[in-house]
Amino acid sequence: MARKAKPRKGMRFNYAIESVVDRTVREQYRFLDHCQTNRVELTIFSTSGASFNGIVHRFDRETILFGGRGKSATPRLIYKSFIAMIIPREAIGLFAEYKGLGTARCKNRKKRFLRALQELRDRQQKAGWLCHDDDNPAQE
């Protein structure tokens, strides 16, 4: 008779998912910190379709304290789960060093494709299927 496996206590930790979440949180934190320190004016669009204009006063993992520039402007506490999109008024060069690099997966895919293409060309030359223009007697 087979023994039943004991159920594990707690959830298993998935490092792949956690690293993606951590990276997203770090990028979000970096963007909001830049907007807060430089007082960049933003437009926040909510999931319900409403839009808010202002600057970031404070933020944490779940909320943003968002409001106007003046002292009389009362800031609003907005949950991040309520936010659909954030657009800065002017262009931010915060992630300019990453522009055009693509993801590591995309780079590795391109390298594998080029390597496979070179191997195919080498096999065709070795088998005599592929000849260079200077070796082709038909052009003389």
C-alpha positions as CSV (number, residue, x, y, z in Angstrom):
1,M,0.0,0.0,0.0
2,A,1.4,3.4,-1.0
3,R,2.0,6.0,1.5
4,K,0.3,9.3,1.0
5,A,2.5,12.4,0.9
6,K,2.1,14.8,3.7
7,P,0.7,18.1,2.7
8,R,3.3,20.9,2.8
9,K,2.8,23.7,5.3
10,G,2.5,27.1,3.7
11,M,3.0,28.0,0.1
12,R,6.0,27.1,-2.0
13,F,8.2,30.1,-2.9
14,N,8.5,30.7,-6.6
15,Y,11.7,32.6,-7.2
16,A,10.9,33.4,-10.9
17,I,7.7,35.1,-10.2
18,E,9.1,36.9,-7.1
19,S,12.0,38.3,-9.1
20,V,9.7,39.7,-11.8
21,V,7.5,41.3,-9.1
22,D,10.5,42.8,-7.3
23,R,11.8,44.2,-10.6
24,T,8.5,45.8,-11.3
25,V,8.3,47.3,-7.8
26,R,11.9,48.6,-8.1
27,E,11.2,50.3,-11.4
28,Q,7.9,51.8,-10.1
29,Y,9.7,53.0,-7.0
30,R,12.5,54.6,-9.1
31,F,9.9,56.3,-11.4
32,L,7.8,57.7,-8.5
33,D,10.9,58.8,-6.5
34,H,12.2,60.7,-9.6
35,C,8.8,62.4,-10.0
36,Q,8.6,63.2,-6.3
37,T,12.1,64.7,-6.1
38,N,11.9,66.7,-9.3
39,R,8.2,67.7,-8.8
40,V,7.2,66.4,-12.2
41,E,3.6,67.1,-13.0
42,L,1.7,63.9,-13.8
43,T,-1.7,62.8,-15.1
44,I,-3.1,59.7,-13.4
45,F,-5.9,57.8,-15.1
46,S,-8.0,55.6,-12.9
47,T,-9.6,52.3,-13.8
48,S,-13.0,54.0,-13.7
49,G,-11.8,56.5,-16.3
50,A,-11.3,59.6,-14.1
51,S,-8.1,61.6,-14.5
52,F,-6.2,63.5,-11.9
53,N,-3.5,66.1,-12.5
54,G,-0.8,67.0,-9.9
55,I,2.5,65.9,-8.3
56,V,3.6,63.1,-6.1
57,H,3.9,64.2,-2.5
58,R,4.5,60.7,-0.9
59,F,4.2,57.1,-1.9
60,D,4.5,53.6,-0.5
61,R,4.0,50.1,-1.8
62,E,0.2,50.4,-2.1
63,T,-0.7,54.1,-2.2
64,I,0.3,57.5,-3.7
65,L,-0.4,60.8,-1.9
66,F,-1.1,62.9,-5.0
67,G,-2.2,66.5,-5.3
68,G,-1.6,70.0,-6.6
69,R,1.6,72.2,-6.3
70,G,0.2,74.9,-4.1
71,K,0.1,74.8,-0.3
72,S,-3.7,75.2,-0.4
73,A,-4.1,72.2,-2.6
74,T,-5.3,69.2,-0.6
75,P,-3.5,66.0,-1.7
76,R,-5.5,62.8,-2.4
77,L,-4.6,59.3,-1.3
78,I,-4.9,57.1,-4.3
79,Y,-4.5,53.3,-4.2
80,K,-2.1,51.9,-6.8
81,S,-4.7,49.2,-7.6
82,F,-7.0,52.0,-8.7
83,I,-4.5,53.4,-11.2
84,A,-4.7,52.3,-14.9
85,M,-2.0,54.6,-16.3
86,I,0.4,57.4,-15.3
87,I,1.6,60.0,-17.9
88,P,4.2,62.7,-17.1
89,R,3.6,66.1,-18.6
90,E,7.1,66.3,-20.0
91,A,9.3,63.5,-21.3
92,I,11.4,61.8,-18.6
93,G,14.8,60.4,-19.6
94,L,14.9,58.1,-16.6
95,F,15.1,54.8,-18.5
96,A,17.0,56.2,-21.5
97,E,20.0,54.0,-20.9
98,Y,17.8,50.9,-21.5
99,K,16.3,52.2,-24.8
100,G,16.8,49.9,-27.7
101,L,18.4,47.1,-25.6
102,G,15.4,44.9,-25.4
103,T,15.0,42.2,-22.9
104,A,17.6,39.5,-22.1
105,R,15.2,36.9,-23.6
106,C,15.1,38.9,-26.9
107,K,18.9,39.2,-27.0
108,N,19.4,35.5,-26.3
109,R,16.8,34.6,-29.0
110,K,18.7,36.7,-31.5
111,K,22.0,35.1,-30.6
112,R,20.6,31.6,-30.9
113,F,19.1,32.5,-34.3
114,L,22.3,33.9,-35.7
115,R,24.3,30.9,-34.3
116,A,21.9,28.5,-35.9
117,L,22.0,30.4,-39.2
118,Q,25.8,30.3,-39.2
119,E,25.8,26.5,-38.4
120,L,23.4,25.9,-41.3
121,R,25.6,27.9,-43.7
122,D,28.7,26.0,-42.5
123,R,26.9,22.6,-43.1
124,Q,25.8,23.7,-46.6
125,Q,29.3,24.8,-47.5
126,K,30.7,21.5,-46.2
127,A,28.2,19.5,-48.2
128,G,28.9,21.5,-51.4
129,W,25.4,23.0,-51.6
130,L,26.4,26.5,-51.1
131,C,29.1,28.1,-53.3
132,H,30.5,31.6,-53.2
133,D,30.3,34.0,-56.2
134,D,34.0,33.7,-56.9
135,D,33.7,29.9,-57.0
136,N,30.8,29.9,-59.4
137,P,31.9,29.1,-63.0
138,A,28.5,29.9,-64.4
139,Q,29.2,33.6,-64.3
140,E,32.3,33.5,-66.6
